[in-house]
Amino acid sequence: MSRAGLRAATGLHSSPKQDAPTQPLTVSDNGAREDRMNAPSRLTREWRFIRGAIRALKATTHIGRNRTRVFPHVIAELAATHGDRPALISDKENFSYAELDARANRYARWAQDNGVGKGDVVALMMANRPDYLAFWIGVTRVGGAVALLNTNLGGAPLAHCVAIVRPKHVVVGASLAQAYASAHPLVALDPKPAVWAHGGDAEGWPRVDAAAEALSGDPLPPQELPELSIDDRALFIYTSGTTGMPKAANINHYRLMAISHGFMGAMGIRPDDRMYDCLPMYHTVGGVIAAGSPLLAGASVVIREKFQASRFWRDVVETECTLIEYIGELCRYLVHTPSCPDETRHKVRLACGNGLRPDVWPQFAERFKIPTILEWYAATEGNVALFNFDGMPGAVGRIAPYLRWKFPTKIIRFDVEAGEAVRGPDGRCIECDVGEVGEIVGKILNDPSKPSMRFEGYADAEATSKKVLTDAFEPGDRWFRTGDLMRQDAQGYFYFVDRVGDTFRWRGENVATSEVSETISVFPGVEEVTVYGVDLPGYDGRAGMALIVPAAGDSLDLEGLHAHLAQNLPAYARPVFLRIGTGLEITGTFKQRKVELVKDGANPATVADPLYLAHPVERRYVPLDAELYDALASKRVRL
């Protein structure tokens, strides 16, 4: 079932009356049902879950007991243990464990020489490579925090991401120099951060890698290092959240340790494993889970700059990888590639990731002969984590009854149109029934024995407050709002349904419609605009669409608009479709109503307004007719 179908099936409703709770929202189980006749027994599934949960818990329970042992310290320990064993492998450079630690020491000395102390921020904008990991390990070793900038950004959005973390320095890969140069004059800081190039000469900036190479790779004397604890900040990782511009999530050393160690245990990583990592290292999945977790087990990581479907399996075979990390879109792309001998000649024993849709799951597992799929759900900044240890297709995970005390998580009734939780006559939130769709939330606790239930928030205090639900079930309680709609079946499995609010997922990124609307609204000839996501057959996530009302008497310059969007928005956020209308429907509170627009989609057969497509080959907006729409749906024209 498509996300639109799921939405329709839920009967998502408008604002409820205050004197009565809304009726439960339900959705059929068809979208995630497996063949029960061929499924493992429930006892077998439970045993798999128990083994996986024990591995993950065993790998993380020690973190809170030694509060001054943080990830940079662990890397030094691993170097002493594994020495010349391969750690990070790529087309650009290869590091053994000892070389990775030494490289991090050089960057630590660079940071100290340039005034970076405990709590200071350095922003990093670099394509995937082993030195990416070495850099932020080195800076965090001396107490700095590293903001991992999205390499797809430029202009005002990138300037915003830099300004909100107030860095002393920004390190930019030479290949991304032009993108950063478009943002630097717009960074609203005085003084602006110093800019350094990496991997080549660019814009006259000094070379950080050359400066580090001139420094010693020996361990820093203990007296020169600050005292760090798991409560200190390590990284900023950006997330769009549910509304507005990207937010910088605070990742402290506890969270960094818990993520890396937890996934090492959950995957059961062994020293002879090799992880294939082609996901962006500015995200948690590519930069911490895939890049960091294998190191803890003495394994190796093969790093690629980006995902390439056409060479994926050949590369996996040639590098002898046994583990792969995915996001759902990656799996969908792979099942749509032509068959090749390497797709079953690999040594992959486990695929780990999130977002693998129920319709793609069996195709992915069967065609590519993947023995085990470990699907999971978590938010970079949140306190809700689910693991599907037992391989139930379509489910993002389960919390066993005997673990609910440790991971207090609920699905609550949610009014999608109003964008808020449904509360009953007593003013409290209402927990969903089996099969009912609602927002998943996690209880925020400051209990030292349950550090995973903390919420560290964002660099922006206002953004932090919007993610906290208070007085939900009892006076004074606090719950983290994930912004995700889910349902739970009778066996306790959680199934993802959709994102809350205007934000939608496209090409593995969250697209904030407010940012896109603001960019379009300043273009000459635009009177009104609303932006939303629509389903497109054969594609995961939702494609961006903008309904534009031209100013009276003006003709919209579509070529100019295409160039304007290319200059001011990352590729994934640019609207794939345009709809030229005569007006916008608004609610009584002057909010744009998008429910019907989303339902209309981009099919010329059901939309009377003129439609346009951002053509992937012609690189301009072209009229969208039934023939071109069919070509998109059949993948004869690929986005």
C-alpha positions as CSV (number, residue, x, y, z in Angstrom):
1,M,0.0,0.0,0.0
2,S,1.3,3.5,-0.9
3,R,1.7,6.2,1.7
4,A,-1.3,7.9,0.1
5,G,-3.2,4.7,0.5
6,L,-2.2,4.4,4.1
7,R,-3.2,8.0,4.8
8,A,-6.6,7.4,3.2
9,A,-7.0,4.2,5.1
10,T,-6.3,5.9,8.4
11,G,-9.1,8.4,7.8
12,L,-6.8,11.2,9.1
13,H,-9.1,13.9,10.4
14,S,-9.3,17.5,11.1
15,S,-9.4,19.2,14.5
16,P,-11.4,17.3,17.1
17,K,-14.0,18.9,19.3
18,Q,-12.6,19.7,22.7
19,D,-15.4,17.9,24.6
20,A,-14.9,14.5,23.0
21,P,-11.9,12.5,21.8
22,T,-11.8,11.5,18.2
23,Q,-12.5,8.0,17.1
24,P,-9.5,5.7,16.7
25,L,-7.7,5.7,13.4
26,T,-7.0,2.3,12.0
27,V,-5.1,0.9,9.0
28,S,-5.2,-2.5,7.5
29,D,-2.3,-4.9,7.9
30,N,-2.1,-5.6,4.2
31,G,0.9,-3.3,3.5
32,A,3.2,-5.3,5.8
33,R,1.8,-8.8,5.9
34,E,4.2,-11.7,5.3
35,D,3.4,-15.2,4.2
36,R,2.5,-16.8,7.6
37,M,2.8,-20.3,6.2
38,N,6.5,-19.9,5.4
39,A,7.3,-17.6,8.4
40,P,9.4,-18.8,11.3
41,S,7.5,-19.8,14.3
42,R,6.7,-17.2,16.9
43,L,9.0,-19.0,19.4
44,T,11.8,-18.8,16.8
45,R,11.2,-15.1,16.3
46,E,11.2,-14.5,20.0
47,W,14.5,-16.3,20.4
48,R,16.0,-14.1,17.6
49,F,14.7,-11.0,19.3
50,I,16.1,-12.0,22.7
51,R,19.6,-12.8,21.3
52,G,19.7,-9.5,19.4
53,A,18.5,-7.5,22.3
54,I,21.0,-9.1,24.7
55,R,23.9,-8.3,22.2
56,A,22.9,-4.7,22.0
57,L,22.3,-4.2,25.7
58,K,25.5,-6.0,26.6
59,A,27.5,-3.7,24.3
60,T,26.1,-0.5,25.9
61,T,25.6,-1.2,29.6
62,H,29.2,-0.3,30.4
63,I,29.0,3.2,28.9
64,G,27.4,4.8,32.0
65,R,29.8,3.1,34.4
66,N,32.9,4.8,33.1
67,R,31.7,8.3,32.4
68,T,35.1,9.7,31.4
69,R,35.7,7.1,28.6
70,V,34.6,8.6,25.4
71,F,34.8,7.7,21.7
72,P,38.2,9.4,21.0
73,H,39.6,7.4,23.9
74,V,38.2,4.2,22.5
75,I,39.9,4.8,19.1
76,A,43.3,5.1,20.9
77,E,42.6,1.8,22.7
78,L,41.7,0.2,19.4
79,A,45.0,1.4,17.9
80,A,47.0,-0.1,20.7
81,T,45.1,-3.4,20.3
82,H,44.9,-3.7,16.5
83,G,47.9,-1.7,15.2
84,D,48.4,-2.3,11.5
85,R,45.1,-4.1,11.0
86,P,43.0,-2.3,8.2
87,A,40.5,0.1,9.6
88,L,39.3,2.4,6.9
89,I,39.6,1.7,3.2
90,S,38.8,4.0,0.2
91,D,39.9,5.2,-3.2
92,K,41.5,8.3,-1.6
93,E,43.4,6.9,1.4
94,N,43.6,3.8,3.6
95,F,44.2,3.9,7.4
96,S,45.2,1.1,9.7
97,Y,44.0,1.4,13.3
98,A,47.3,2.9,14.2
99,E,47.3,5.3,11.3
100,L,43.7,6.5,12.1
101,D,44.7,7.3,15.6
102,A,47.9,9.1,14.6
103,R,45.9,11.1,12.0
104,A,43.4,12.1,14.7
105,N,46.3,13.2,16.9
106,R,47.5,15.5,14.2
107,Y,44.1,17.1,13.8
108,A,43.9,17.4,17.6
109,R,47.1,19.4,17.6
110,W,45.9,21.5,14.7
111,A,42.8,22.3,16.7
112,Q,44.8,23.3,19.8
113,D,47.2,25.4,17.7
114,N,44.2,27.3,16.3
115,G,42.4,28.1,19.5
116,V,39.9,25.2,19.7
117,G,39.2,24.3,23.3
118,K,36.6,22.4,25.2
119,G,33.1,23.4,24.0
120,D,34.3,25.2,20.8
121,V,32.8,24.3,17.5
122,V,34.4,23.4,14.2
123,A,32.2,22.9,11.2
124,L,33.1,20.2,8.6
125,M,31.9,20.1,5.0
126,M,33.6,17.2,3.2
127,A,32.7,14.3,0.9
128,N,33.0,10.8,2.3
129,R,36.6,9.6,2.9
130,P,38.6,8.1,5.8
131,D,40.0,11.5,6.7
132,Y,36.5,12.7,7.5
133,L,36.3,10.4,10.5
134,A,39.9,11.1,11.5
135,F,39.2,14.9,11.5
136,W,36.2,14.9,13.9
137,I,37.8,12.3,16.1
138,G,40.8,14.5,16.5
139,V,38.8,17.7,17.2
140,T,36.6,15.9,19.8
141,R,39.7,14.5,21.4
142,V,40.7,18.0,22.6
143,G,37.1,18.8,23.7
144,G,35.8,20.5,20.5
145,A,32.5,19.7,18.9
146,V,32.2,19.2,15.2
147,A,29.2,20.3,13.1
148,L,28.7,17.9,10.2
149,L,27.4,20.1,7.3
150,N,25.2,18.6,4.6
151,T,27.3,18.5,1.4
152,N,24.2,19.2,-0.7
153,L,23.6,22.6,0.7
154,G,24.7,26.1,-0.5
155,G,23.7,29.7,-0.2
156,A,21.3,30.8,2.5
157,P,20.4,27.3,3.9
158,L,24.1,26.5,4.3
159,A,24.7,29.9,5.9
160,H,21.9,29.2,8.4
161,C,23.4,25.8,9.3
162,V,26.8,27.5,10.0
163,A,25.4,30.4,11.9
164,I,23.3,28.4,14.4
165,V,26.3,26.5,15.8
166,R,28.7,29.6,15.9
167,P,31.9,27.7,14.8
168,K,35.4,29.1,15.2
169,H,36.5,27.4,12.0
170,V,34.9,25.8,8.9
171,V,36.8,23.1,7.1
172,V,35.6,22.6,3.4
173,G,36.6,19.9,1.0
174,A,38.1,21.4,-2.1
175,S,35.4,19.9,-4.4
176,L,32.8,21.8,-2.3
177,A,34.6,25.1,-2.2
178,Q,32.2,26.8,-4.6
179,A,29.1,25.8,-2.6
180,Y,30.6,27.1,0.6
181,A,31.8,30.3,-1.0
182,S,28.1,31.0,-1.9
183,A,27.2,30.8,1.7
184,H,30.1,32.4,3.6
185,P,29.1,36.1,2.9
186,L,25.6,35.3,4.2
187,V,26.8,33.8,7.6
188,A,25.2,36.0,10.2
189,L,28.2,36.0,12.6
190,D,30.7,38.7,13.5
191,P,33.4,37.8,13.2
192,K,32.8,35.1,10.7
193,P,34.6,31.8,11.2
194,A,38.0,31.1,9.6
195,V,37.7,28.9,6.6
196,W,40.2,26.1,5.7
197,A,40.4,23.9,2.6
198,H,40.9,20.2,2.6
199,G,42.2,17.9,-0.2
200,G,43.3,20.7,-2.5
201,D,43.8,24.4,-2.9
202,A,40.6,26.5,-3.0
203,E,39.6,30.1,-2.7
204,G,42.9,31.1,-1.2
205,W,42.0,29.3,2.0
206,P,44.8,27.6,4.0
207,R,45.1,23.8,3.8
208,V,44.0,22.1,7.0
209,D,45.4,18.7,5.9
210,A,48.7,20.2,5.0
211,A,48.9,21.9,8.4
212,A,48.0,18.7,10.2
213,E,50.6,16.7,8.3
214,A,53.3,18.9,9.6
215,L,52.4,18.0,13.2
216,S,53.2,15.0,15.3
217,G,50.9,11.9,15.3
218,D,52.1,10.8,18.7
219,P,49.6,10.6,21.5
220,L,49.1,14.0,23.2
221,P,50.4,14.2,26.8
222,P,47.6,13.7,29.3
223,Q,48.2,17.1,30.9
224,E,47.4,18.7,27.5
225,L,44.0,17.1,27.2
226,P,40.8,18.3,28.8
227,E,38.8,16.1,31.1
228,L,35.9,14.8,29.1
229,S,32.7,12.9,30.1
230,I,29.9,11.3,28.3
231,D,27.8,14.4,29.0
232,D,30.0,16.7,26.9
233,R,29.0,17.6,23.4
234,A,30.8,15.7,20.6
235,L,28.9,16.5,17.3
236,F,26.1,18.5,15.7
237,I,24.2,16.5,13.2
238,Y,21.6,18.3,11.2
239,T,18.0,17.2,10.7
240,S,15.1,19.0,9.1
241,G,12.7,17.8,11.8
242,T,9.0,18.4,11.0
243,T,9.1,22.1,10.1
244,G,11.4,24.9,9.2
245,M,15.1,25.2,8.3
246,P,17.6,22.4,9.3
247,K,18.2,22.0,13.0
248,A,21.5,21.1,14.6
249,A,20.9,18.2,16.9
250,N,23.2,18.0,20.0
251,I,25.1,14.7,20.0
252,N,26.9,14.2,23.3
253,H,29.6,11.6,23.9
254,Y,27.1,9.3,25.5
255,R,24.9,9.2,22.5
256,L,27.9,8.7,20.2
257,M,29.1,5.8,22.4
258,A,25.6,4.3,22.6
259,I,24.9,4.5,18.9
260,S,28.3,3.0,17.8
261,H,28.4,0.3,20.6
262,G,24.7,-0.5,20.3
263,F,24.8,-1.2,16.6
264,M,28.1,-3.1,17.0
265,G,26.2,-5.4,19.3
266,A,22.9,-5.4,17.4
267,M,24.7,-6.5,14.2
268,G,26.9,-9.0,16.0
269,I,30.0,-7.5,14.2
270,R,33.0,-9.8,14.1
271,P,36.7,-8.9,13.5
272,D,36.7,-10.6,10.1
273,D,33.7,-8.4,8.9
274,R,34.0,-5.6,6.3
275,M,31.3,-2.9,6.2
276,Y,30.4,-1.3,2.9
277,D,29.6,2.4,3.6
278,C,28.4,4.5,0.7
279,L,25.9,6.7,2.7
280,P,26.6,10.4,3.5
281,M,29.0,10.6,6.5
282,Y,27.3,13.9,7.6
283,H,24.3,11.7,8.7
284,T,24.2,9.3,11.7
285,V,23.8,6.2,9.5
286,G,26.8,6.7,7.2
287,G,29.0,8.6,9.6
288,V,28.5,6.9,13.0
289,I,26.7,3.6,12.5
290,A,28.4,2.3,9.3
291,A,31.8,4.1,9.9
292,G,32.2,3.7,13.6
293,S,30.5,0.6,14.8
294,P,32.7,-1.9,12.9
295,L,35.8,-0.4,14.3
296,L,34.8,-1.3,17.8
297,A,34.9,-5.0,16.9
298,G,38.3,-4.7,15.1
299,A,36.6,-5.0,11.7
300,S,37.2,-2.8,8.6
301,V,35.1,-0.2,6.8
302,V,35.1,0.3,3.0
303,I,34.1,4.0,2.4
304,R,32.8,5.2,-0.9
305,E,32.0,8.8,-1.8
306,K,28.5,8.1,-2.9
307,F,26.0,5.3,-3.7
308,Q,26.1,4.1,-7.3
309,A,23.5,1.5,-8.1
310,S,25.2,0.3,-11.3
311,R,28.4,-0.6,-9.6
312,F,27.2,-1.5,-6.1
313,W,27.3,-5.3,-6.2
314,R,30.5,-5.4,-8.2
315,D,32.2,-3.1,-5.6
316,V,30.8,-5.2,-2.7
317,V,32.2,-8.3,-4.3
318,E,35.6,-6.8,-5.1
319,T,36.1,-5.4,-1.6
320,E,34.8,-8.7,0.0
321,C,32.4,-6.9,2.2
322,T,30.2,-8.9,4.6
323,L,28.0,-6.1,5.9
324,I,26.1,-3.4,4.1
325,E,24.3,-0.3,5.5
326,Y,21.2,1.0,3.7
327,I,18.4,3.4,3.7
328,G,15.1,2.3,2.1
329,E,15.7,4.2,-1.1
330,L,19.0,2.4,-1.7
331,C,17.2,-0.9,-1.6
332,R,14.5,0.3,-4.0
333,Y,17.1,1.6,-6.5
334,L,19.0,-1.8,-6.4
335,V,15.9,-3.9,-7.1
336,H,15.2,-1.7,-10.2
337,T,18.7,-2.3,-11.6
338,P,19.4,-4.9,-14.4
339,S,20.5,-8.3,-13.1
340,C,24.3,-8.9,-12.9
341,P,26.3,-12.0,-11.8
342,D,27.8,-10.1,-8.8
343,E,24.5,-9.5,-7.1
344,T,24.6,-13.1,-5.8
345,R,28.3,-13.7,-5.7
346,H,28.9,-11.5,-2.7
347,K,29.7,-12.5,0.9
348,V,27.2,-10.3,2.5
349,R,25.8,-11.9,5.6
350,L,23.7,-9.0,7.0
351,A,22.1,-5.8,5.7
352,C,21.3,-3.2,8.3
353,G,19.3,0.0,7.9
354,N,16.0,1.8,8.0
355,G,13.2,2.6,5.7
356,L,13.0,-0.7,3.8
357,R,9.4,-0.7,2.7
358,P,7.2,-3.8,2.9
359,D,6.9,-4.1,-0.9
360,V,10.6,-3.9,-1.5
361,W,11.7,-6.1,1.4
362,P,11.0,-9.6,-0.1
363,Q,12.4,-8.6,-3.5
364,F,15.6,-7.3,-1.9
365,A,16.1,-10.3,0.3
366,E,15.3,-12.9,-2.3
367,R,16.9,-11.5,-5.5
368,F,20.2,-10.6,-3.8
369,K,20.2,-13.6,-1.4
370,I,20.6,-11.5,1.8
371,P,20.6,-14.0,4.7
372,T,19.7,-11.5,7.4
373,I,18.0,-8.0,7.3
374,L,18.2,-5.9,10.5
375,E,15.7,-3.1,10.1
376,W,15.6,-0.4,12.8
377,Y,14.1,3.0,13.6
378,A,15.6,5.9,15.5
379,A,15.8,9.7,15.3
380,T,19.3,11.3,15.4
381,E,18.4,13.5,18.3
382,G,15.6,11.5,19.8
383,N,15.2,8.9,22.5
384,V,13.0,6.4,20.6
385,A,14.9,3.4,19.2
386,L,13.3,0.2,17.8
387,F,15.0,-2.9,16.4
388,N,13.5,-5.6,14.2
389,F,15.8,-8.3,15.4
390,D,13.6,-11.1,14.3
391,G,13.1,-10.2,10.6
392,M,9.4,-9.5,10.5
393,P,9.1,-8.0,7.0
394,G,7.8,-4.4,7.0
395,A,8.2,-3.8,10.7
396,V,10.6,-1.3,12.1
397,G,10.9,-3.1,15.3
398,R,9.4,-4.2,18.6
399,I,9.7,-3.5,22.3
400,A,9.1,-6.8,24.1
401,P,6.9,-6.6,27.2
402,Y,9.8,-7.3,29.5
403,L,11.7,-4.3,28.1
404,R,9.0,-1.6,28.3
405,W,10.2,-0.4,31.7
406,K,13.6,0.4,30.1
407,F,12.2,2.0,26.9
408,P,9.0,3.8,27.7
409,T,7.5,4.5,24.3
410,K,3.9,5.0,23.2
411,I,1.9,5.8,20.1
412,I,-0.6,8.5,20.8
413,R,-3.6,9.8,18.8
414,F,-2.6,12.6,16.5
415,D,-4.6,15.1,14.5
416,V,-2.6,15.4,11.3
417,E,-4.4,18.5,10.0
418,A,-4.1,20.4,13.2
419,G,-0.6,19.1,13.8
420,E,-1.0,18.3,17.4
421,A,-1.8,15.4,19.8
422,V,-5.4,14.6,20.5
423,R,-6.3,15.0,24.2
424,G,-9.3,13.6,26.0
425,P,-11.8,15.3,28.3
426,D,-9.3,15.1,31.1
427,G,-6.7,17.0,29.0
428,R,-4.4,14.0,28.7
429,C,-3.1,12.3,25.6
430,I,-4.8,9.1,24.4
431,E,-2.7,6.0,23.7
432,C,-3.6,4.3,20.4
433,D,-5.3,1.0,20.2
434,V,-3.9,-1.9,18.2
435,G,-3.8,-1.0,14.5
436,E,-4.5,2.7,15.2
437,V,-2.2,5.3,13.6
438,G,-0.7,8.0,15.8
439,E,2.6,9.7,16.6
440,I,5.2,7.7,18.3
441,V,6.7,9.4,21.4
442,G,9.4,8.5,24.0
443,K,9.4,9.5,27.6
444,I,12.2,12.0,28.5
445,L,14.0,11.0,31.7
446,N,17.0,12.4,33.4
447,D,17.6,9.1,35.3
448,P,21.3,8.3,35.3
449,S,20.4,4.6,35.0
450,K,18.5,5.3,31.8
451,P,20.6,7.8,29.8
452,S,19.2,6.6,26.5
453,M,15.9,8.3,27.5
454,R,17.4,11.8,27.6
455,F,16.8,14.4,25.0
456,E,19.7,16.7,24.4
457,G,17.8,19.0,22.1
458,Y,19.2,21.3,19.4
459,A,21.4,24.3,19.1
460,D,18.2,26.4,18.9
461,A,16.3,26.4,22.2
462,E,13.0,27.3,20.5
463,A,13.4,24.3,18.2
464,T,14.1,22.1,21.2
465,S,10.9,23.2,23.0
466,K,8.7,22.3,20.0
467,K,9.8,18.7,20.2
468,V,8.7,18.2,23.8
469,L,5.2,17.1,24.7
470,T,4.3,18.0,28.3
471,D,1.6,16.9,30.7
472,A,0.8,14.0,28.4
473,F,-0.3,11.3,30.8
474,E,0.4,12.9,34.2
475,P,1.3,16.3,35.5
476,G,4.8,17.4,34.7
477,D,5.8,14.5,32.5
478,R,7.8,15.2,29.3
479,W,7.8,13.2,26.0
480,F,9.9,13.5,22.9
481,R,7.9,14.0,19.8
482,T,9.4,12.0,16.9
483,G,7.2,13.6,14.2
484,D,6.5,10.1,12.8
485,L,3.2,8.4,12.4
486,M,3.2,4.7,13.3
487,R,0.9,1.8,14.2
488,Q,1.4,-1.3,16.3
489,D,0.0,-4.7,15.6
490,A,-1.3,-7.3,18.1
491,Q,2.1,-8.9,18.4
492,G,3.7,-5.6,19.3
493,Y,5.5,-4.8,16.0
494,F,5.7,-1.2,15.0
495,Y,5.1,-0.1,11.4
496,F,6.0,3.3,10.0
497,V,3.1,5.1,8.2
498,D,4.2,8.7,7.4
499,R,5.8,11.9,8.6
500,V,3.8,14.3,10.7
501,G,3.3,17.8,9.3
502,D,4.5,19.4,6.1
503,T,7.9,17.7,6.0
504,F,8.3,14.9,3.6
505,R,11.1,12.5,2.7
506,W,12.7,12.5,-0.8
507,R,15.9,10.9,-1.8
508,G,16.8,10.1,1.8
509,E,16.4,13.7,3.0
510,N,13.7,15.5,4.9
511,V,12.4,18.4,2.9
512,A,11.0,21.4,4.9
513,T,8.2,22.9,2.8
514,S,8.5,26.3,4.5
515,E,12.0,26.7,3.3
516,V,11.1,25.8,-0.3
517,S,8.0,28.1,-0.2
518,E,10.1,31.0,1.1
519,T,12.6,30.5,-1.7
520,I,9.9,30.4,-4.4
521,S,7.8,33.3,-3.0
522,V,10.6,35.9,-3.6
523,F,10.9,35.0,-7.3
524,P,9.3,37.8,-9.5
525,G,5.8,37.1,-10.6
526,V,4.8,34.7,-7.8
527,E,1.7,35.9,-5.9
528,E,1.1,32.8,-3.7
529,V,2.8,29.4,-3.3
530,T,2.3,26.3,-1.3
531,V,4.6,23.3,-1.3
532,Y,3.9,19.6,-0.4
533,G,4.9,16.1,-1.3
534,V,3.1,13.7,-3.6
535,D,3.4,10.0,-4.3
536,L,4.9,9.0,-7.6
537,P,4.6,5.3,-8.7
538,G,7.8,3.4,-8.4
539,Y,9.6,5.9,-6.2
540,D,10.1,5.8,-2.4
541,G,9.3,8.9,-0.4
542,R,7.3,11.8,-1.8
543,A,8.4,14.1,-4.7
544,G,8.2,17.8,-4.0
545,M,5.4,19.8,-5.7
546,A,4.6,23.5,-5.7
547,L,1.3,25.1,-6.4
548,I,2.0,28.6,-7.6
549,V,-0.5,31.4,-8.2
550,P,1.1,33.9,-10.5
551,A,0.7,37.6,-9.9
552,A,-2.2,39.2,-11.9
553,G,-1.2,40.0,-15.4
554,D,2.2,38.4,-15.1
555,S,3.5,35.3,-16.9
556,L,5.8,33.1,-14.9
557,D,9.4,32.8,-16.2
558,L,9.8,29.0,-15.7
559,E,13.4,29.0,-17.0
560,G,14.3,31.7,-14.6
561,L,12.5,29.9,-11.7
562,H,14.4,26.7,-12.5
563,A,17.7,28.6,-12.3
564,H,16.6,30.4,-9.1
565,L,15.8,27.1,-7.4
566,A,19.1,25.5,-8.5
567,Q,21.0,28.4,-7.0
568,N,19.2,28.5,-3.7
569,L,18.1,25.0,-2.8
570,P,19.8,21.6,-2.6
571,A,18.8,19.2,-5.4
572,Y,16.6,17.0,-3.2
573,A,14.5,20.1,-2.1
574,R,13.8,21.5,-5.5
575,P,10.2,20.8,-6.6
576,V,9.9,18.0,-9.1
577,F,6.5,19.2,-10.1
578,L,4.8,22.6,-10.6
579,R,1.1,23.2,-10.6
580,I,0.0,26.6,-11.8
581,G,-3.3,27.6,-10.1
582,T,-5.6,30.5,-9.6
583,G,-5.8,30.5,-5.8
584,L,-5.1,28.7,-2.6
585,E,-7.6,27.2,-0.2
586,I,-7.0,28.3,3.4
587,T,-8.6,27.3,6.8
588,G,-10.4,29.5,9.2
589,T,-7.1,30.2,10.9
590,F,-5.5,31.3,7.7
591,K,-3.4,28.1,7.3
592,Q,-2.9,26.6,3.8
593,R,-5.0,23.5,3.3
594,K,-2.9,20.8,1.5
595,V,-4.8,17.6,2.2
596,E,-6.7,17.7,-1.1
597,L,-3.6,18.9,-3.1
598,V,-1.6,15.9,-1.8
599,K,-4.5,13.6,-2.7
600,D,-4.6,15.1,-6.3
601,G,-0.9,14.4,-6.8
602,A,0.7,15.2,-10.1
603,N,-1.3,13.0,-12.5
604,P,-2.5,15.1,-15.5
605,A,-5.5,12.7,-15.7
606,T,-6.8,14.0,-12.4
607,V,-5.5,17.6,-12.2
608,A,-7.1,20.2,-14.4
609,D,-4.4,22.9,-13.7
610,P,-1.4,23.2,-16.0
611,L,1.4,20.9,-14.7
612,Y,5.2,21.0,-15.3
613,L,8.0,18.6,-14.6
614,A,11.6,19.5,-13.7
615,H,13.0,17.3,-16.6
616,P,16.1,15.4,-15.4
617,V,17.7,15.5,-18.9
618,E,16.6,18.9,-20.3
619,R,17.2,20.5,-16.9
620,R,14.2,22.8,-17.1
621,Y,10.5,22.8,-16.4
622,V,8.6,21.2,-19.3
623,P,4.8,20.7,-19.7
624,L,3.7,17.5,-18.0
625,D,1.2,15.5,-20.1
626,A,-0.2,12.0,-19.8
627,E,2.5,10.5,-22.0
628,L,5.4,12.1,-20.0
629,Y,3.7,11.1,-16.7
630,D,3.5,7.4,-17.9
631,A,7.1,7.6,-18.9
632,L,8.0,8.6,-15.3
633,A,5.8,5.9,-13.7
634,S,7.4,3.3,-16.0
635,K,10.9,4.6,-15.4
636,R,11.5,5.3,-19.1
637,V,12.3,8.8,-17.8
638,R,14.1,8.5,-14.4
639,L,14.3,11.2,-11.8
